[in-house]
Amino acid sequence: MRGHALRFYATCKDLCDALDDVSSRIELKYIQAGMHDHYPDEFLDHRQVKSFGVAITGDQVLEPSFLIVRLEERVQPRIVPQRRGGTLIAIDQSENPRSVVFRPGGEYGDGGVIVAGELSTVSDDQASIELWKQISKDLKRLWKKIKAYYVSPHALTVLRQGGRLTVGVKRPKEYDLREEP
């Protein structure tokens, strides 16, 4: 497994605009990844997802992530027995190899901070790789590359106005993304 990842900084508006573009060609659905007490809701439109493109925790690795699959795909949960009894439902790529993982990141707090997001797959399944390529192609086309990240237009404005583009608000500012002069 080689994996593919596209790292980015984007505002909610820019994410929605880019995914609208993708959705005009491919019917997709979104489901929150992770461990759950019950099967999570599936969304046919990214705009239906609560807090989409808004960073809740301020730390990229703690932000919600979603599996994206083509509309006709059935998302398979993985039942995980717990040591103290009961079970949890895992939604991840291990049972859904035709999916991609989307962690939107987004605006944190008053809007002067953008937390990094990522579109990735660790699957070797050709359907997953093609889906990753199709979505990442639009993001790359619409956004500017700065170092290892793609930056959406509104996130670039935040950066140029002195805001932070960061993987975590508690990390020192010297690790934030900066535009080279």
N, C-alpha and C positions, 0 to 999 in steps of 0.2 A: 504494500500500500504506500503510494507516494503522497497522495493528498494534494489539494489545491486550496489556496487561500487568497482572498483579495481583502486588504485592509483599507479602511476608509474613515473619513470624518464627514458627517453630513447632518443637516438639519432635517426635521420632520418633513417640511415642505419639499426639499430636494429629494429625499428618499421617496416620498409619495409620487413626485413627478417622474422619477426614473422607473419606479415599479409600475406606474400607469402605462408607461411606454412598453415595458415587458409584457404586461397583462393584455395589451391590445393585440399581441401575437400569440401568447401562450396562456391557456387557462390554468391558474394555479390555486392552491389552497395552502393555508398556514395553520400550524398547530404548535402550541408552546411546548418546547422540549424540556426535558428534566424529569424529576420524580414528582408524582402527583398522588393524592389520595383517591382521585377519581379520574376517569378519562376526560381530558381537557377539551374545550370547544375547538372546533375547526372553523376557520374563517375563509370565506371565498374572496375576500377583498382585504388587503392590508390596512385599509382605512377603518375597518371594523375592530382592529386590534387595539385594546385599551392601552394608552400611553405609548403608542408606536412612535419611535423616533424621539422619545423623551427618556433621558438617562435617569433612572430612579435612584441608584446607589452612588453614582459618581465613579464607579470602578468597572472597567470593561469586563473583567472576568465574572463579575457578580450581576451584570445586567441580564435581563431575560433573553433567551434565544428561542428560535423557532425553526421547525423543520418546514421546508417548502417542498411541495411535491406537485406534480401535474394533477389536475382535477380528477382524472380517472383513477389515480392511484389510491389504494386503501392503506391508511397508516396503521401499522401493526404495533400494538403496545407490547411491552415486555413486563411480565409479572415478576416482581422482586419480593420474595418472602423476607420478613423482618425477624431478627433474632428474638425480639420480645413479643412476637405474635403479629398476625395480620400481614397484609401485603401492601406494596406501593406499585404504582403503574409507572414504568419508565417509557418515555418517548424519546427515542434516539436513533442514530443511523445504524446501529447493530442489527435491528430488525427491519430497517427501512433503507436498504442500500441504494434505492433509486432517488433518494432525497438529497437536498443540500441543507446546510445549517446556516441560519441567518441570525446574527446578533446585531440589531440595528444601532445600538449606542444612541447618540443624539445629544440634544441640548440638556444641560444640567443647570438647575437653579434659575438664576435670572436671565439666562441666555448668553452670558459672556463666556461660557465654557461649553465645549463640545467634547463628548467622550467618544473614543474610537469605536467603530463597528467592524464587523467582519462577515464576509460571505465565504463559506468553506465547504469542503467535502473531504472525507477520508476514505470514501468508497471507491472501489475499483470498477463498480458497475458503470457501463457506458452511458446509461440513461442519466445517472447522477453527474457524470463529467460533462455531458452535453448540456444539461440544465445549468450547471455552474458556468459553463462557457457562455451560454446565451444571456444569462442575467449579468455576468461580469462585463460582457462586451458593451452593454448599454451604459453601465456605470463608468467604465473607462472612457467611452465616447463622450459622455456628458461632463465629466469631471476632470480636474487638473491633477497631474501626478506631481507630488512633492515628496522627494526621497522615496520611501517604501509605501507611501499612502496615496490614495486618490482622495481629493478634497472637492466637495460639492461647492457650487457658486456661493451659497449663503454662508457656509462654513469658512470659505476663503475671505469673505467680507468680515466675519467675526475675527479671524486671524489678523487681518490687515488693520482692524480697529483696536488691536491690543488685547483681544480675548485669547483664551487658552484652547488649544487643541491637544488633548491629553488622553492617556490610557487610564489615568486615575487622578482624581482631584487632590488626594493626599500625597501624591508624589511631588518631589521638588520641580519647580517650574523649568529648571534647566533641561529636563527630559521631555518637555513639550515639543511638539512639532513646530518648526520655524521655517519660514520661507527664506531661502538664501538670497542675499542682495545681488 
